[in-house]
Amino acid sequence: MSLLRSKQELLEQYEEISAYVHEHNEPVYIADENGAGDTVILSAETYNQLTSTFTLNQLLNSAAIGEQPGEKHPEVDVLAELAKLN
């Protein structure tokens, strides 16, 4: 379950919050003065996994759409792109 913390808690408890995002692979939301989510903290590893997954999904969606009449798409070496994500 993701956590919601205030900006003050981030300043005072950074080490604990950092440990949480690394141990649980979950984000911690930092609230603004009104208690609404303002910022999200993730471990670098989780962030990289998310962006890699997003990139892979974009490649797969592009391939699934296929070539439209009159459009040219460059060939993509899917295995090479997958290797880059690891």
HELIX and SHEET records of a PDB file:
HELIX    1   1 LYS A    7  GLU A   12  1                                   6    
HELIX    2   2 TYR A   14  HIS A   24  1                                  11    
HELIX    3   3 ALA A   44  ILE A   65  1                                  22    
HELIX    4   4 VAL A   78  LEU A   85  1                                   8    
SHEET    1   A 3 LEU A   3  SER A   6  0                                        
SHEET    2   A 3 VAL A  28  ALA A  31  1                                        
SHEET    3   A 3 GLY A  37  ILE A  41 -1                                        
END                                                                             
